[in-house]
Amino acid sequence: MAISHLLSAKLIDRSRHFLQRNYPIWPIWGIKRLWFSCFAGTIGLILLLSNPAQAFQVQVQPTSPALGDTISVIVQAAAGENPTVTMRQKTYPTFNLGNNRFRALLPTTPLDTAGTLTLQVNAEGQTQSLPIVLRSRSFPTQSIWLGEGGGPEGTDYEFNKIDAFKALVTPEKFWNGPFLRPNQGEVSTIYGVQRYYNGEFANDYYHRGVDYAGAEGSPVIAPAAGRIALVGRVSEGFELHGNTIGIDHGQGVLSIFLHLSRIDVKEGDFVQAGQQIGAVGSTGIATGPHLHWGLYVDGLSVDPVPWRETGFE
Ligand SMILES: [Zn+2]
């Protein structure tokens, strides 16, 4: 806990900022006094110059993120248009947390390149550049040997429904506090595991979630509150993913559960943290009963562990 710190606000262009913030006020103020006393007007101007409006403040958590981490950027800014945060040419929205605090959640994955990233934070008509270091992280690897032919390739129906689900960004925030473990089974495959297929490294592959080796029929609970935004069944074409549930936790944070034996909810339902939504199974492409839980932030699969252990406000 407490891995947050304040990055001191950097004023990119102090004089431009001063003029933008104060132009409508100071000429009238200065000129008014000029009629009475040149001297008083000068003092007024000096006071304003020595006390320019504070630049907005930015808080980044965690301070030393690694591949797969979610980066929370909280901007303390005057009311007005919501600030935005740009990372690697992609601009992320911020959402109002109250008290003039706005937050963007930036996903990182094992496919990112470690090194220095520059965040561009835009608020109050100014831009601040914040360098952050994304640490490398080594993920376990698996070797998979595939025979000729292969299995089912999935249907357009399931891919289209899953793509539409992953694109959801709902302004409301439904979660509250750290996420719960969705099944009591042991973790059998962690997030981020990479693969060799027939001896060749799969560049675009990483395990996009956490697997729990829960028994067939054991309960799957919602790790956090949200709206059921996806229900997919083998009988309707979910041949790869199996029986599937997707929960929209709000603000671009989504959970997906695969290979279920049973589904206890329907699209549109609102679920609370800890509420049972289905049961573990081995439907779709699965070698045995297990729960796959994928956590997505703005369309990319991130490591759920920080969401479980520390949580994001
Ligand atoms: Zn999995």
Boltz pocket constraint, residues with backbone or C-beta under 6 A from the ligand:
constraints:
  - pocket:
      binder: B
      contacts: [[A, 189], [A, 207], [A, 209], [A, 210], [A, 211], [A, 291], [A, 292], [A, 293]]
      max_distance: 6.0
